[in-house]
Amino acid sequence: MTEISYIDGPNGTRLAYAKTKGTGPTTVFLSGYKSDMEGTKAVHLEAWAKQTGRAFLRFDYSGHGISGGAFEDGCIGDWADDAQAVIEAVVDGPVVLVGSSMGGWIAALMTKRLSDVAGFVGIAAAPDFTEDGFWAGFTDAQRDEIMRDGSVALPSDYDDPYIVTRRLIEDGRNHLVLRDPLPMPFPVRLLQGTEDTAVTRETALRLLDHIDGPDVQLTLVRDVDHRFSDPHCLKMIEDAILAVGG
């Protein structure tokens, strides 16, 4: 495993990252909501990058993994700032952004902020999920609770209940990417499992429709869930990175 390093993040927290030296555009893995850089996909892609001599970066947002801060204090804007800070601090040259779930939303925001993006790979990308997933799915009682108390607990298939905060919802509205065209003048590959119960194929199609670029492809994979991390799926991610980043 690559040695873990730290930088001071833009919001005063220590941000952990692991940078693998190599050639070509740096592949940057952006993990999902409540996930971290020790996840199956991040660790596998780091090993693959080492085997193929490619530069690679994985990191933890504030409140995730071994970075500082509390998860419940964070929001999309904070985590996007974290991603930008780490990438700009440790990467020279072009990047291939690989965003998993929420990381797909963060990566979409990075395409607007970073000066040298070579390609984008979305894995069950979940843009705008705070509004179109959480808020849209809340009952009236849950909406009242989060506005009154500042948070609401939601059940999760993967971990402890999600604590969704009012700040997360309100900040998310300032970072929506599916309300206007998304310029991506570089190769884009979107990967989506048909059995994903967290991110639907309708979300993938909506993202496809909003991206404005010359080379955008969506692949639906039958019988694959949100994890998208069995050996066949991991190979598909490798191939997608090669397709967009050379």
Secondary structure in CASP SS format (residue, H / E / C, confidence):
PFRMAT SS
TARGET T0000
AUTHOR 0000-0000-0000
METHOD secondary structure of the structure
MODEL  1
M C 1.00
T C 1.00
E C 1.00
I C 1.00
S E 1.00
Y E 1.00
I E 1.00
D E 1.00
G C 1.00
P C 1.00
N C 1.00
G C 1.00
T C 1.00
R E 1.00
L E 1.00
A E 1.00
Y E 1.00
A E 1.00
K E 1.00
T E 1.00
K C 1.00
G C 1.00
T E 1.00
G E 1.00
P E 1.00
T E 1.00
T E 1.00
V E 1.00
F E 1.00
L E 1.00
S C 1.00
G C 1.00
Y C 1.00
K C 1.00
S C 1.00
D C 1.00
M C 1.00
E C 1.00
G C 1.00
T H 1.00
K H 1.00
A H 1.00
V H 1.00
H H 1.00
L H 1.00
E H 1.00
A H 1.00
W H 1.00
A H 1.00
K H 1.00
Q H 1.00
T H 1.00
G C 1.00
R E 1.00
A E 1.00
F E 1.00
L E 1.00
R E 1.00
F E 1.00
D C 1.00
Y C 1.00
S C 1.00
G C 1.00
H C 1.00
G C 1.00
I C 1.00
S C 1.00
G C 1.00
G C 1.00
A C 1.00
F H 1.00
E H 1.00
D H 1.00
G C 1.00
C C 1.00
I H 1.00
G H 1.00
D H 1.00
W H 1.00
A H 1.00
D H 1.00
D H 1.00
A H 1.00
Q H 1.00
A H 1.00
V H 1.00
I H 1.00
E H 1.00
A H 1.00
V H 1.00
V C 1.00
D C 1.00
G C 1.00
P C 1.00
V E 1.00
V E 1.00
L E 1.00
V E 1.00
G E 1.00
S E 1.00
S C 1.00
M H 1.00
G H 1.00
G H 1.00
W H 1.00
I H 1.00
A H 1.00
A H 1.00
L H 1.00
M H 1.00
T H 1.00
K H 1.00
R H 1.00
L C 1.00
S C 1.00
D C 1.00
V E 1.00
A E 1.00
G E 1.00
F E 1.00
V E 1.00
G E 1.00
I E 1.00
A C 1.00
A C 1.00
A C 1.00
P C 1.00
D C 1.00
F H 1.00
T H 1.00
E H 1.00
D H 1.00
G H 1.00
F H 1.00
W H 1.00
A H 1.00
G H 1.00
F C 1.00
T C 1.00
D H 1.00
A H 1.00
Q H 1.00
R H 1.00
D H 1.00
E H 1.00
I H 1.00
M H 1.00
R H 1.00
D H 1.00
G C 1.00
S E 1.00
V E 1.00
A E 1.00
L E 1.00
P C 1.00
S C 1.00
D C 1.00
Y C 1.00
D C 1.00
D C 1.00
P C 1.00
Y E 1.00
I E 1.00
V E 1.00
T E 1.00
R H 1.00
R H 1.00
L H 1.00
I H 1.00
E H 1.00
D H 1.00
G H 1.00
R C 1.00
N C 1.00
H C 1.00
L C 1.00
V C 1.00
L C 1.00
R C 1.00
D C 1.00
P C 1.00
L E 1.00
P E 1.00
M C 1.00
P C 1.00
F C 1.00
P C 1.00
V E 1.00
R E 1.00
L E 1.00
L E 1.00
Q E 1.00
G E 1.00
T C 1.00
E C 1.00
D C 1.00
T C 1.00
A C 1.00
V C 1.00
T C 1.00
R H 1.00
E H 1.00
T H 1.00
A H 1.00
L H 1.00
R H 1.00
L H 1.00
L H 1.00
D H 1.00
H H 1.00
I E 1.00
D E 1.00
G C 1.00
P C 1.00
D C 1.00
V E 1.00
Q E 1.00
L E 1.00
T E 1.00
L E 1.00
V E 1.00
R C 1.00
D C 1.00
V C 1.00
D C 1.00
H C 1.00
R C 1.00
F C 1.00
S C 1.00
D C 1.00
P H 1.00
H H 1.00
C H 1.00
L H 1.00
K H 1.00
M H 1.00
I H 1.00
E H 1.00
D H 1.00
A H 1.00
I H 1.00
L H 1.00
A H 1.00
V H 1.00
G H 1.00
G C 1.00
END
